[in-house]
């Protein structure tokens, strides 16, 4: 972490960011405390440990393309969006919440809360590693802890690939990255058939049966 000139590391680490202390959408009171908890733990705020009272819903929506909206207007401050993303929780009731030590508020997520906007590849074949970067700066290396899943959108009929980021939070893989992913695809036996998919972290992630993939691509 860089430290402003004339301030010690300790002074810098104990100071909340302007995004956390400034007026935020919905007036989240515990945002600075959540940020400080994450800083002390040298990671993300431990939202899984907090059980504050539910304070109602906020008019915050995460669109399918990863854009955050407040009262219908895009939130333009990237650092604020990043800060919000660190206190996002997907509970067992299927709903999404922003959680701080003192409050829990509901928000709307149209699809997945994050968007995978970049991918880098390390190694080749079954030993390759696929590392995805999200629109809010998280990295997820596909493997047993961060599986890739593949669905067909019921409305559009288009493929909808996802990668797990953390604690029931997923990223929708954007179209450009998905094309790169498909270029790495291979056919492997799966459930008694030949399936098209990709390897990462020593695990094969099937997309769809190879014959259906060929038909979808117009190759059959």
Phi, psi and omega per residue, in radians:
X1 nan 2.273 3.107
X2 -1.341 2.599 -3.104
X3 -2.055 2.273 3.109
X4 -1.026 2.549 -3.125
X5 -1.013 2.393 3.065
X6 1.534 0.025 3.129
X7 -2.159 2.491 3.108
X8 -1.342 2.882 3.098
X9 -1.068 -0.696 -3.111
X10 -1.111 -0.753 3.124
X11 -1.099 -0.733 -3.123
X12 -1.146 -0.735 -3.077
X13 -1.191 -0.437 -3.097
X14 -1.562 0.012 -3.093
X15 -1.823 2.203 3.120
X16 -1.230 2.668 3.134
X17 -1.215 2.747 3.086
X18 -1.006 -0.582 -3.129
X19 -1.123 -0.622 -3.096
X20 -1.355 -0.542 -3.068
X21 -1.648 -0.345 3.132
X22 -1.322 2.963 3.078
X23 -1.111 2.189 -3.100
X24 -2.035 2.741 3.102
X25 -0.904 2.212 3.124
X26 1.426 -0.125 3.102
X27 1.129 0.756 3.120
X28 -1.033 2.058 -3.025
X29 -1.392 -0.502 -3.024
X30 -1.722 0.253 -3.044
X31 -1.143 -0.721 3.131
X32 -1.132 -0.689 3.122
X33 -1.154 -0.654 3.113
X34 -1.145 -0.740 3.132
X35 -1.108 -0.716 -3.140
X36 -1.145 -0.667 3.114
X37 -1.103 -0.691 3.091
X38 -1.155 -0.686 3.138
X39 -1.132 -0.737 3.141
X40 -1.132 -0.611 3.125
X41 -1.478 0.006 -3.132
X42 0.969 0.749 -3.141
X43 -2.968 -2.527 3.132
X44 -1.476 2.672 3.047
X45 -0.993 2.436 -3.094
X46 -1.380 1.124 -3.050
X47 -1.087 -0.438 -3.134
X48 -1.194 -0.286 -3.125
X49 -1.654 -0.194 -3.043
X50 -1.648 2.463 3.113
X51 -2.359 1.083 -3.121
X52 -1.354 2.940 3.111
X53 -1.205 2.570 3.058
X54 -1.300 2.240 -3.050
X55 -1.942 0.323 3.130
X56 1.697 -3.058 -3.126
X57 -1.745 2.545 3.005
X58 -1.813 2.635 3.101
X59 -1.434 1.085 3.074
X60 -2.050 2.337 -3.104
X61 -2.356 2.352 3.027
X62 -1.807 1.990 -3.106
X63 -1.288 2.929 -3.103
X64 -1.087 -0.478 3.137
X65 -1.517 0.143 3.081
X66 1.578 -0.056 3.135
X67 -1.294 2.342 3.074
X68 -1.646 2.330 3.117
X69 -2.102 2.507 2.989
X70 -2.184 2.068 -3.101
X71 0.932 0.704 3.068
X72 1.462 -0.045 -3.115
X73 -1.948 2.314 3.118
X74 -1.027 2.424 3.050
X75 -1.426 1.954 -3.000
X76 -1.472 -0.298 -3.100
X77 -1.458 1.878 -3.066
X78 -1.074 -0.671 -3.121
X79 -1.179 -0.564 3.089
X80 -1.209 -0.726 3.087
X81 -1.066 -0.756 3.106
X82 -1.047 -0.775 -3.139
X83 -1.096 -0.775 3.078
X84 -1.020 -0.724 -3.078
X85 -1.099 -0.467 -3.122
X86 -1.343 -0.274 3.123
X87 -1.948 0.299 3.116
X88 -1.431 2.376 3.135
X89 -2.383 2.439 3.094
X90 -1.937 1.840 -3.017
X91 -1.502 3.011 -3.088
X92 -1.164 -0.291 3.090
X93 -1.373 0.020 3.110
X94 1.498 -0.029 -3.099
X95 -1.744 2.801 -3.133
X96 -1.870 2.473 -3.107
X97 -2.414 2.629 2.864
X98 -1.679 2.192 -2.995
X99 -2.182 2.235 3.017
X100 -2.147 3.076 3.136
X101 -1.066 -0.351 -3.021
X102 -2.081 -0.068 -3.094
X103 -2.736 2.749 3.106
X104 -2.453 2.085 -3.087
X105 -2.210 2.498 -3.120
X106 -1.495 2.538 3.054
X107 -2.352 2.974 -3.134
X108 -1.850 2.318 3.056
X109 -2.120 2.043 -3.060
X110 -1.169 -0.670 -3.110
X111 -2.427 -1.818 3.022
X112 -1.732 2.628 -3.107
X113 -1.249 -0.398 -3.107
X114 -2.118 2.858 3.089
X115 -2.209 2.183 3.062
X116 -1.398 2.012 -3.010
X117 -1.916 -0.110 3.128
X118 -2.694 2.717 3.107
X119 -2.545 2.358 3.004
X120 -2.083 2.632 -3.052
X121 -2.049 2.271 3.061
X122 -2.112 2.226 -3.141
X123 1.439 -3.024 -3.085
X124 -2.453 2.832 3.042
X125 1.015 -2.457 -3.090
X126 -1.208 -0.276 -3.128
X127 -1.647 -0.017 -3.076
X128 -1.201 2.719 3.075
X129 -2.157 2.322 3.112
X130 -1.943 2.040 -3.117
X131 -1.961 2.060 -3.105
X132 -1.736 2.495 3.053
X133 -2.023 2.312 -3.088
X134 -1.622 3.006 3.139
X135 -1.191 -0.231 3.101
X136 -1.922 0.211 2.982
X137 1.628 0.114 3.077
X138 -1.423 2.561 3.022
X139 -1.936 2.454 3.091
X140 -2.425 2.086 3.098
X141 -1.573 1.978 -3.092
X142 -1.024 2.317 -3.124
X143 3.055 -2.763 -3.086
X144 -1.104 -0.574 -3.141
X145 -1.520 -0.339 -3.141
X146 -2.329 1.272 -3.078
X147 -1.232 2.697 3.001
X148 -1.747 2.362 3.020
X149 -2.209 2.757 -2.991
X150 -2.343 2.242 3.099
X151 -2.284 2.874 2.996
X152 -1.884 2.149 -3.138
X153 -1.060 2.155 -3.057
X154 -1.127 -0.521 -3.089
X155 -1.484 -0.752 -3.039
X156 -1.736 -0.340 -3.071
X157 1.329 0.087 -3.125
X158 -1.560 2.693 3.111
X159 -1.163 2.507 3.112
X160 -2.280 1.610 -3.135
X161 -1.588 2.501 -3.126
X162 -2.308 2.683 2.990
X163 -2.255 2.397 3.132
X164 -1.272 2.329 -3.140
X165 -1.793 -0.974 3.085
X166 -2.953 2.539 2.936
X167 0.674 1.103 3.110
X168 1.142 0.279 3.078
X169 -1.870 2.207 -3.098
X170 -2.049 2.862 3.016
X171 -2.060 2.281 2.966
X172 -1.305 2.248 3.141
X173 -1.405 2.100 -3.052
X174 -1.211 2.922 -2.964
X175 -1.085 -0.753 -3.116
X176 -1.080 -0.753 3.125
X177 -1.194 -0.633 3.118
X178 -1.095 -0.684 3.086
X179 -1.064 -0.702 3.085
X180 -1.122 -0.643 3.140
X181 -1.155 -0.769 -3.139
X182 -1.077 -0.623 3.137
X183 -1.105 -0.353 3.121
X184 -1.665 -0.008 -3.036
X185 -1.195 2.628 3.095
X186 -2.430 2.934 3.074
X187 -1.788 2.336 3.138
X188 -2.457 2.671 3.065
X189 -1.148 2.361 3.134
X190 -2.776 2.157 3.130
X191 0.949 0.682 3.064
X192 1.361 0.149 3.132
X193 -2.361 2.965 3.037
X194 -1.560 2.134 -3.110
X195 -2.018 2.597 3.038
X196 -1.652 2.330 3.132
X197 -2.988 -2.876 -3.113
X198 -2.319 2.717 3.044
X199 -1.758 2.497 2.978
X200 -2.812 2.331 3.109
X201 1.043 0.556 3.116
X202 1.352 0.211 -3.127
X203 -2.207 2.455 3.109
X204 -1.663 2.260 3.132
X205 -1.960 1.835 -3.092
X206 -1.322 2.426 3.075
X207 -1.666 -1.002 3.133
X208 -2.853 2.830 3.084
X209 -0.935 2.462 -3.037
X210 -1.028 -0.666 -3.120
X211 -1.193 -0.597 3.098
X212 -1.242 -0.616 3.098
X213 -1.121 -0.735 3.135
X214 -1.126 -0.689 3.130
X215 -1.149 -0.738 3.133
X216 -1.117 -0.568 -3.131
X217 -1.510 -0.039 3.130
X218 1.329 0.452 -3.078
X219 -1.756 -0.153 -3.073
X220 -1.566 nan nan
